[in-house]
Structures are given as C-alpha cells and as structure tokens.
Amino acid sequence: MAKRAVISILIISLLLLAVPSAIIFHIDPFFHYHAPLDGYYYSRNENIERYTNDGVARHFEFDSLITGISISAGFSISEFNSLFDTDAEKIIYSGGTYKETGEGISRALKTNPDMKVVLCSLFLDKLYQEKDHRRPDIADIPTYLYNDLIFDDIKYLFNKDVLFNYCYPMITGRYKDGAAGGVESLDTEGYIGRDEEISYFDPDKVFADREPVNEEICQEPLSEEDAANVRANISQNVIQAARQYPNTRFIYFVPPCSILHYSDLYESGKLLKTLQAEEIAIDMLLDCDNIEVYSFNDRKDIIEDLKNYSDPIHYGGWIYSFILESIDKGEGRLTRDNAGEFLENEKEYLMGYDY
C-alpha cells in the first residue's frame, strides 16, 4: 500500500512538472526552440531583448540584420528595408560588447548564410576591451538560451516567471480575449521622433547638471596591451564573420555621439587612447573587401547641437534617418584614400576642443 502511495505521489509530481514545462516548450515565448506559433502574440522589447535575441537570430526568416548596442536601436526597419531593398530584423544588445554583437551576427549568419546586409555600430571606447569581455554589471544574462546544450534548459522549462508572466498572458489572450496573434514589431523600437516629449531633447533640462572641464587633463596613450586587445577584438568579433561570409555586405558605422560624450572621455583621460584605438580598428576593417566603414564625426553641426540628443550618446530619430540616407548615398564612407586625413582631422578637432 505504501509503495503504491509513493508511486502515485511520484507520478503526480512528474505530471505537475511536465505540464508546465510542456506549455513553455510549446509556446516558447523566447523562441528558443522554434519560430512563433500562429494565434499567440509574442512580446519583444528592450526589457527582454537578451532573452529573445538568440531565438530571433536562429528561427526568424530575414535577409539582413540591424544590430549593435543601444545606439543601433532607433533605426527604423521599414526605412532600412526601403533604402536597401531588404527584409531585415533588428537584434540589439543594450550596453553590450563586441563579443555579444559578434556572437549574435555569427548565429544569425549560420541560420541565414545568404544574408544581404549587416549593419552594426562601431562604438569606439569599447574597442580596447578584451575580445571575450562581457559586462559584469548586466544581471541575469540568460546564457542557457544561447547554447545548444539540453541540460541547462531546465532554467527555461521549469521557470515560473516564464510560465506566469509570459505564457499565461499569451494563453489568456488567445483563448479568452481573442487577441490577434503575431510578434511585437521592433520597427521603431528605440526611435524617438521630433514629436516626442520635448524633455527628451531640451538641453536646458537634459544636461542641466553638466559643468565645463576647468582644467587641462593629461590623456593617456594606447598601451601595447590595449592595442593588442583592439586587434584581437576586431579580428574575432568583426572580421572573422566577414571573411566567413564574403558575399554579405557588412556596414559598420561610428555613431555621431554628442560632444559631451567626448568631453566625458577627455575628463576621464581616455580620449587619446580611444582615438588611437579607432585608427587601428579602421585600418584592419579596410582590409576586408566586404566591410564598409562610415563615420560622421566631421559633422560638427550634429554632434555640437545638443538638441539632437537625449543623453551624451543617444540621438533622435532624425539622426538615425540621416545615417541611413548617408550610407545609401555613400556619404561619410572611409576608404584607403581618405581615412588617414579624416582620422587626423577628427583627432585634431576632438583633442583640441575647448571642453
């Protein structure tokens, strides 16, 4: 009798575990096992981007990719598609590193080897990080969703937050409220237009606490170790994928961050080493026939106008449109013929600016 009771308890326990995990596996709100199912509405937003990014890269159908850290988030997918004749997806790693974006690009290309275009930000002061660096202050990165191991999937399949905060609303939306199925669009996710609250782009409010730099600060040069990090970082996380997929057009752009961002670098003593790291990186990128490099740091009318920015590095939607339109026209492109002069002028401007 006792034996039967134990067996019954075990069976009931297994069922109690199996049913929720089966629901998560079937609906798969983070696209870990399959593409979205018809009839359910799937969320995608900046709060769960690291939970959905890898699934999008592996299971969605697209022929081009917009990626990078948060300064790539505001690109309009529809505008990109219109200019480049593509069917693109957007995968963003807010606050991320070259390691993260490089892995994401590689995963997407493995699934979509005939990709037309990859557009990615080239954030300068991350260049001299180690090639495998990940930000330790980003909590709860779901590494179990980024590998092909089965055993650590228990963190996903037996996760009550996934079950109640994601699957349950999707089920009730389908069966109770008749909500239409689909996937939340990232077309304009991260895009801030001119018609948004003025507080986003009011320098007197956004930068009210900023003070000028009242002393000359010594700028440390790029060390040999830092230079080696730049080369390893670019080689592993940028060039490797470009060489593996020579028919894909890779577009890397230096984002036009505000002059206040460069003021922060100057005040920290890292401006010179950042610009020297940029020189090494661009020299390496220009060796790849299928990599294009763009920079807009000669546009003083943009980077010195704080009405374009919601903080020192993030700009309004019209700047994203400007970047896409410029790339489409070939404007702002760095080549072997003009890169040396451009970088010298950039260094003279940013190192000589009265911060």
N, C-alpha and C positions, 0 to 999 in steps of 0.2 A: 504493500500500500504506500509506504513511504517512498519507495523507488518510483512509483507512478507519479506521485506528487512532485518529486524532484524533476522528473522528465517533463511533466506538464508545465512546471514553472520555467524550465529552460526553453521549451517551445514557445511559450507566451513571451518570454524575454527576447528571444530571437525575432519573433514577429514584430514586437514593439520597436526593435532596432531596424528590422528590414524594411518595414513600411515607410518610415520617414526617409531612409536613405534611397529607397526606390523612387520616391517622389522627387527628391533632389536630383537623382540621376536622370529621371525622365524629363523634368522641366529644364534643368541645367541653367539656372539664371545667369551664370558667369561664362557660359559657352565652353566649358572645359572639355566636354565630350562630343558636342555636336553643335550645329548651327541652330538658330532659333526655330522653335516649332510654331506652326500656324495656330492662331487662336489665343496665344498668350502675348501679353505686352511686356517687353523686356526693357529695363531701365539701363541707361548708360549716362553717367555724368562724372564730374571731376571727383566726387567723393568715393567712387568705386572704380576709378579708371584702372588701378593696378590689379583689380580682381577680374576685369573683363578684357584687358589689353591682349593677353596671350591667346585667349579664345577667339577674339576677333581676328588676330593675325593668322590663326590656323584654320578657322572654319568659315569665315566670311568670303564671299566672292567679290573681288575688286582687282583692278589692273594697275592701280597707282596708290601711293601712300603719302600722307602728310603726317610727319612725326617730329619728335624732339621734346624739349622741355616745355614749360608753360608758355613761353614766348612764341610757340607754334600753335597754341590752342585757338587763337582767334581767326585763323584762316577760314574763309567760307568754302566748304567743299564744293558747293554748286558753282561758285565763281571760278575755283580752280579747274573744275571739270569743263567749264565753258571755254576757258582760255587754252587748256592743254589737250582737249578732246580725250578726256579720260573718264573712268568710273572709279573714283578714289574713295578711300577710307581714311579716317583720322585716328591715330593712336598716340596719345600724349602721356608723357612721364613727368608730371609736375615736380619741380625740384630735383629731377633726376640727374644722371651722369651719362657720360659717353658709353659706359658699359651697358647700362639699361637700354639706351636707344639702339646701340649696335646689336644687342641680342634681339630686340624687337624687330629690327629690319631683317635680320637673318632668318628669324622664324617666319616672317611674312613671305620672304622670297622663297623659302623652302617649299611653302604651300603654293605660292604663285610665282613660279620661276620665270614666267614671261612678263613680269611687271614692266610697265612702260616707264613710269617716273617715280622717284622717291625724292620728296622734298623734306629737308631736315635743317634745323637750326644749328649754328656753329657758335656756341657760347664760349667766349674767349677765356674767362678766368677759371674755367673748368679744364682747360687743355692740359695743365701740368699736374692734374691728379693722376694717381696710379691707374693703370689700364683696367684693373678689376675693381676699382673703387665704387662702393655704393654708400649712399648717405646713411649713416648710422642713426640719425635722428628721425628718419621716416619709420614710424612704428608699423608693425604688423604687415610687412610685405609678404604676400601670400606665395611663398616660394613653391608650395605644393601644387599650385596651379600653373607653374612654369616648367614643369619637367614631365617626363613620360613614365615616372615611377607609379606603380599601383598602390603600394603600401601606404604612402603618406596621404592618399586621397581620403582617408578616414577623417582628416581635418576638415574636409569639404562635405563628405557624405553624412557625417554624424554631427553636423554643426547646427545647433538650434537657432542661431541668428539667421543662417541661410534659409532654414525651413520656415521660420515665423515672420521674418522681416522681408523676405523676397518671394519665396514660393507661395506662401499663404495668400498674400495680396494678389498674386498673379492668378491663383485658382479662383478666388472670390470674384475677381474682375471678369474671369471667363464665364463662370457658371452662374453668378448671381447678378452682376451688374450689366452683363452683355458688353463689356468693354471690347473694343476692337483690338485685334492682335497687331503685332509689329514690334519694331525696335526703336527706342528713343533716338531721334536724329541728332547727330553732332555737327550738323551743317554749320550752324553759327554758335556752337558751344564755345564759350570764351571770348566771343565777339562783343565788343562794346561800341555802339554807334554814337553818332553825334546827338541823337535824340534821347540818350540815356540821362540819368540824373546828372546835373551839372557838377555835382560834388566830385564825380569821378575825374573831371578834367579842369578843376578850378585850382590853379597853383596856390592861390592865397589860402586855400583850405587844405589841399593835399600835402603841400610842402611848407606849411606854416611854421613848423618847428626846425626847419633847416637853417644852419648857420654857415657863413662862409669860412673857408680854411684860412686862418690868420697867421700861418707860419709856413715857411718852406720845409717840405718834408722830403727826406732822403729816400730815393726809390731804389730798392734792391734789384740787382740784375738777375736774370735767369741763371740758376746754378746748373752745373753739369748734370746733377741728379734730376732736376726739373726738366731739362732739355731731353734727357733720356725718357722721362715719363711722357712728354709730348709725343715723341716719336713712337713709343710703344702704344700709346693711347690711339693715335691716328691710324697706325698700322693695323691694330687688332680690331678696333671698333668702327672704323670708317672704310679704309682701303680694302680690307680683306673681302668684304661683301661685294664691293665694286669690281674687284678682279674676278671674283667667282661668277658674277653675272654681268658680263661685258656688254650685253645688249640692253641693259637697263640704264636709263638716264638718271644719274644722281645729281641733285641740286642741293648744295649746301650754301647757306647764307649767314653772314654775320649780322645779327639783328641790330637795328638802329636804336640802341638803348639811349636814354637821355644823358645829357651832360652831367647830371647828378650821379649817375652810376659811375662814370669815370672819375668824378670827384671823390666818391667813396673809395675807389681803387687807389687814387692818389693819396688820400688821407691814411689809408692802411699801408702805404709804401709798396703796393703791388702793381702799380700801373705800368712801370717799365717792363717788368718780367712778363706781364700779360701780353704786352705788345710784341715782345721778343718771342714769346710762345706762338703768337699768331703768325709771325714770319715763318717759323719752322713748319707749322701745320699747313699753311697755304702753299709753301714750296713743295711739300710732299703731295698735296692734293692735285696740284697742277701737273704732276707726272702721270695721272690717270686720265686716259682719253675720254672715259665716260663719266667723269666728275666735273661739274661746273661749280665755280665758286663766285659768289656775289657779296658785295659789301656796300653799305650805304652810309658809312661813317664820314663821307665827304659832304653829306647833306646837312650842313650846319643849320639850314632853315628848319630842319625837322628836329634834330637832337637838342638844339638850344631852345626850342619852343616848348615850354612845359605844359602848354595846353593840349599837347598830344599824348600826355602820359597820366596814368592812374597811380603810378609809383615810379621809382627810378628806372625800372626796366620794362614795364608793360605799357604798351601803346594802344591807341584806339583803333577801331575797325578800319578807318580810312587809311591808316599806315599799312595794315595788312593788305588792303587792296592795292596800295602804291607798290608794295613789294612784288606782288603777283604780276601786276601790269608791267613793272620794270623788267622782271625776269622774262616775261613773254616777249618783250621788245629787245632783249639782250643788253639792257642798260644796267650799269653797276657791276658788270661781269669783270672779274680779274683774270688776266691771261699772262703768259710769259712776257708779253710785250709791255704790259702796263702795271703789273703787280708791284715791281720794285719801286717805281715812282709813287704809286698810290700809298704803299705802306710807309714810305719815308715821309710823305706829306701828312699822313694820319698821325705818325709819331710826333712830328713837329707841332701839329695842331694840339693834340691831346696832352703832350708833355709841357707845352708852352702856354696852355690855357690858364687864365687867372681864376683859379678856383676860390 
